[in-house]
Amino acid sequence: MRVPRMIAVALAGVAVLGPVAACSSNEPAAGGSPQAADPSPSETPTPEPPPTHPFTGLPGAARRPVLAAKIENTSAGKPQLGLRSADIVYVEQVEAGLTRLMAVFSSKLPPKIGPVRSARISDLHILPQFGKPALAYSGVQTKMIPKVQAASLVDVSDSRAPGAYFRQPGRYAPYNLFANTKQLLAKAPGASKAKDIGFTFGDAPEGGVAKKSFTVRYPAARFTFAWSQEAGRWLVWQDGKKDMAAEGGQLGAPTIVVQYAKTERSEFHDLNQSYTPLVHSVGKGRAVVLRDGQAFKATWSRKTEEDGTVFTTEAGEPMNFAPGQVWIVLAAPKPVIP
């Protein structure tokens, strides 16, 4: 079909431009010069938002390899180094009702981390959602070694990458083992890069309840997360004391997820016959999401160990997190020592 050309008509000495029709040629109309039509608002392209990191929802972060590290979480090992740079911090129950942390790094990599401690069976069930991440730790029980060897991870423990570890002056063993992160990743060339693990970020949903603080109890540990409007995050208190970072300042995050999960006795125990808890992070259950000074009731679901964990509101909509670091506090519905 032939398409009509644009015709300029002079009326009363004023040039009036007629409607512009689509043209199959770039040539100007006969007897005229090329005309540049101003784009209408509807024609202005909408800029695409910058890509965001799947772990934090923050823009501009490249998909770098994932490094997970087991970090001491008793008073003897505090203050910890490197946690402020983690994308995700998992709180896990261990023997005797105490807790240990697993910090996950990708978008930012602190130079050093620690104190690095031993791994637990629950770690091996959490990690497959990241693909095959590097795992920094300082040993496991002998009968757990085959499970670590078969797990979906790259082993960068102190026995596999000894050159990456050092003893920090001023601390005493076993709470003085620290590691250089770049050296750890240098020993893990096959570590998976960050990918979607089910988190969604954005505006808070409806239905939140204003909260100044929220407490999670373990048999031998207590966490309180207190909202700071000035800092824009939930500050962490443990056992009634501020949880400070070795770099300075109090630890905290814009989003705290309290994920209630079945916790039972595993086949492993320590020298005191205290059994290691096994936290079931696959399945479904209830959760409380803390963000923007509010608490939201939520549910969590994870189909398999290779899948990420999906958090939804009571209405079944995605439970958006606030952009930034996320703490996942894995807790039994009722404090229990298996």
C-alpha positions in Angstrom: 0.0 0.0 0.0 1.3 3.5 -0.9 1.8 5.7 2.1 1.0 9.5 1.7 3.8 11.9 2.3 3.9 14.8 4.7 2.8 18.1 3.1 3.6 21.5 4.4 0.9 24.1 3.8 1.6 27.8 4.3 -1.4 29.7 5.8 -1.3 33.4 6.6 2.5 33.4 6.5 2.7 30.8 9.2 3.9 27.3 8.5 1.6 24.7 9.9 2.8 21.1 10.0 0.1 18.5 9.2 -0.3 15.2 10.8 2.7 12.9 10.4 2.0 9.6 8.7 4.3 6.6 8.7 6.7 6.7 5.7 8.5 3.9 4.0 11.3 6.2 2.8 13.8 8.5 4.5 13.7 11.0 1.6 12.3 14.5 2.2 9.1 15.6 0.4 9.6 17.1 -3.0 10.3 20.8 -2.9 10.9 20.7 0.9 13.7 20.1 3.4 13.8 17.2 6.0 11.6 17.9 9.0 12.4 16.6 12.5 9.2 15.8 14.3 9.3 16.2 18.1 8.4 12.9 19.7 5.1 12.9 21.6 5.2 11.9 25.3 3.9 8.5 24.4 6.9 8.0 22.1 9.5 8.8 24.7 11.1 5.5 25.6 10.8 4.6 29.3 14.2 4.0 30.8 14.6 0.5 32.1 15.5 0.3 35.8 19.1 -0.8 36.5 19.6 -4.5 37.2 19.4 -5.4 40.9 21.2 -8.0 42.9 19.0 -11.1 43.7 20.3 -11.2 47.2 19.8 -7.6 48.2 17.6 -5.8 45.6 20.2 -3.1 45.3 21.2 -1.8 41.9 24.5 -2.1 40.0 25.8 -5.3 41.5 27.4 -7.8 39.2 26.8 -11.5 39.5 29.9 -12.5 41.3 30.7 -15.9 42.8 29.0 -16.9 46.1 31.0 -17.3 49.2 29.4 -18.7 52.4 31.2 -18.7 55.7 30.5 -20.2 59.1 31.0 -17.5 61.7 31.2 -17.9 65.5 28.3 -16.3 67.4 29.0 -16.6 71.1 30.5 -13.8 73.3 33.9 -15.5 73.1 34.1 -14.8 69.4 32.7 -11.3 69.3 33.0 -8.9 67.7 32.8 -10.6 64.3 34.6 -9.3 61.2 33.0 -9.0 57.8 29.3 -9.5 58.7 28.5 -5.9 57.7 29.4 -6.7 54.1 27.3 -9.9 53.8 24.3 -10.0 51.5 22.5 -12.6 53.7 23.1 -13.7 57.3 21.6 -17.0 58.5 21.1 -17.6 62.2 21.1 -21.3 63.0 20.7 -23.3 66.2 23.6 -25.6 67.2 24.4 -27.8 70.2 23.3 -26.8 73.7 20.7 -24.3 72.4 23.4 -21.8 71.2 23.6 -20.3 67.7 26.1 -20.0 64.9 25.9 -17.8 61.8 26.4 -18.5 58.1 27.2 -15.3 56.2 26.7 -15.3 52.4 28.8 -12.9 50.3 28.5 -12.0 46.6 27.8 -8.3 45.8 30.4 -7.1 48.3 33.5 -8.9 49.5 35.2 -7.7 52.7 39.0 -8.3 52.8 38.8 -10.5 55.9 36.2 -12.5 57.8 36.0 -14.3 61.1 36.1 -16.0 63.5 35.6 -18.9 61.1 34.2 -22.0 62.8 33.0 -25.5 61.9 30.1 -26.4 59.7 26.8 -28.2 60.6 24.5 -30.6 58.8 21.8 -27.9 58.4 24.3 -25.9 56.3 24.3 -28.7 53.7 20.6 -28.4 53.3 20.6 -24.6 52.9 23.4 -24.2 50.5 22.1 -26.0 47.3 19.8 -23.2 46.5 22.9 -21.1 45.6 24.0 -23.7 43.1 27.6 -24.7 44.1 28.9 -21.9 46.4 32.2 -21.8 48.1 32.0 -22.7 51.8 34.6 -21.5 54.3 34.6 -23.4 57.6 37.1 -24.9 60.0 36.2 -28.6 60.1 33.3 -31.0 60.7 32.7 -34.1 62.7 34.5 -37.1 61.2 31.3 -39.0 60.2 30.0 -35.9 58.5 33.0 -35.6 56.1 31.4 -37.9 53.4 28.3 -35.7 53.5 30.4 -32.6 52.9 32.2 -34.3 50.1 28.9 -35.2 48.4 27.3 -31.8 49.0 26.7 -29.1 46.4 29.6 -26.8 47.4 33.2 -26.0 46.8 35.2 -26.8 49.9 37.5 -23.9 50.9 37.9 -25.0 54.6 41.2 -24.4 56.5 42.2 -28.0 55.5 41.6 -27.4 51.7 42.8 -23.8 51.5 45.1 -23.4 54.4 47.0 -20.5 52.9 43.8 -18.3 53.1 43.6 -18.6 56.9 45.5 -16.9 59.7 45.4 -16.6 63.4 44.2 -13.1 64.5 46.5 -11.6 67.2 44.7 -10.6 70.4 42.2 -13.5 70.3 42.5 -17.1 71.6 41.8 -20.4 69.9 39.5 -21.5 68.6 38.0 -18.0 68.2 41.1 -16.6 66.5 40.8 -18.2 63.0 40.2 -15.7 60.3 40.4 -15.8 56.5 41.3 -13.7 53.5 38.2 -13.7 51.2 40.1 -13.2 47.9 42.3 -16.1 48.6 39.3 -18.2 49.5 37.7 -17.5 46.1 41.0 -18.0 44.3 40.7 -21.6 45.5 37.1 -21.9 44.2 37.2 -21.1 40.5 34.1 -23.3 40.0 31.9 -21.5 42.6 28.5 -20.6 41.3 27.6 -17.0 40.7 24.7 -15.3 42.4 21.2 -16.1 41.0 17.6 -15.8 42.0 16.8 -17.6 45.3 13.2 -16.5 45.7 13.6 -13.1 47.3 11.5 -10.2 46.1 12.2 -6.5 46.9 10.0 -3.5 46.7 7.3 -1.5 48.5 6.0 -2.9 51.7 2.6 -4.6 51.5 -0.5 -3.7 53.5 -1.2 -5.2 56.8 1.9 -4.5 58.8 1.8 -3.9 62.5 4.1 -1.1 63.9 6.9 -2.6 66.1 9.7 -1.0 68.0 11.4 -4.4 68.7 11.0 -8.1 68.1 12.6 -10.9 70.1 13.5 -14.4 69.0 14.4 -16.9 71.7 16.6 -20.0 71.5 17.2 -22.4 74.5 20.5 -20.6 75.3 20.4 -17.4 73.2 18.1 -14.5 72.7 18.0 -12.0 69.8 16.2 -8.7 69.9 15.9 -6.6 66.7 15.1 -3.0 67.5 14.0 -0.6 64.7 16.1 2.5 64.2 14.3 5.2 62.1 17.6 7.2 62.0 19.6 4.2 60.7 16.8 2.8 58.6 17.4 -0.7 59.8 16.8 -3.1 62.6 19.7 -3.1 65.0 20.7 -6.4 66.5 20.9 -7.1 70.2 22.0 -10.5 71.5 21.5 -11.7 75.1 20.7 -8.1 76.1 23.9 -6.6 74.6 24.4 -4.6 71.4 25.8 -6.8 68.7 28.8 -4.8 67.5 30.9 -5.2 64.4 34.7 -5.4 64.5 34.7 -2.7 61.9 32.7 -0.5 64.2 29.0 0.2 64.7 26.1 -2.0 65.6 25.1 -4.9 63.3 21.7 -4.5 61.7 19.7 -4.9 58.5 16.7 -3.3 56.7 15.0 -6.7 56.6 14.8 -9.4 59.3 13.0 -12.7 58.4 12.1 -14.9 61.3 11.5 -18.3 59.6 9.9 -20.8 61.9 11.1 -24.3 60.9 10.9 -27.8 62.3 14.0 -28.4 64.4 14.8 -32.0 65.5 17.8 -34.1 66.6 20.3 -35.1 63.9 22.6 -38.1 64.0 25.5 -35.9 65.0 26.6 -34.8 68.5 29.6 -33.3 70.2 32.0 -34.7 72.8 29.6 -33.8 75.5 26.8 -35.8 73.9 24.9 -32.7 73.0 23.1 -33.5 69.7 23.3 -31.2 66.7 19.9 -29.8 65.7 18.7 -30.4 62.1 16.7 -27.5 60.8 14.2 -28.4 58.1 14.6 -25.6 55.6 12.6 -27.5 52.9 8.9 -27.5 53.2 6.6 -24.7 54.3 5.7 -22.8 57.4 5.1 -19.5 59.0 7.3 -16.5 59.2 7.5 -12.9 60.5 9.1 -10.3 58.2 10.4 -7.1 59.9 10.9 -4.1 57.7 10.3 -0.3 57.9 9.4 -0.5 61.6 6.6 -3.0 61.0 6.1 -6.7 61.4 4.3 -8.7 58.7 2.8 -12.2 59.1 4.1 -14.3 56.2 4.5 -17.9 55.0 7.5 -19.6 53.5 7.8 -22.5 51.1 10.7 -24.3 49.5 10.0 -27.3 47.3 13.4 -28.9 47.1 16.9 -28.1 48.3 17.8 -26.8 44.8 15.0 -24.3 45.0 15.0 -21.0 46.7 12.7 -20.0 49.5 9.5 -18.1 48.5 8.0 -15.8 51.1 4.4 -14.6 50.7 1.9 -12.5 52.5 -1.2 -13.8 54.2 -3.1 -12.9 51.0 -0.7 -15.0 48.9 1.1 -12.1 47.3 5.0 -11.8 47.2 6.3 -10.6 50.5 8.7 -7.8 49.4 11.8 -7.2 51.4 13.4 -3.8 51.8 16.5 -3.4 49.6 19.8 -4.2 51.5 21.1 -6.9 53.7 18.7 -9.7 54.8 18.9 -11.7 58.0 17.2 -15.1 58.0 16.6 -16.2 61.6 15.9 -19.9 61.5 14.0 -20.7 64.7 11.9 -23.6 66.1 8.2 -22.7 66.7 9.0 -23.3 70.3 12.6 -23.2 71.8 13.8 -26.8 72.0 17.1 -28.6 72.5 16.7 -31.8 70.5 
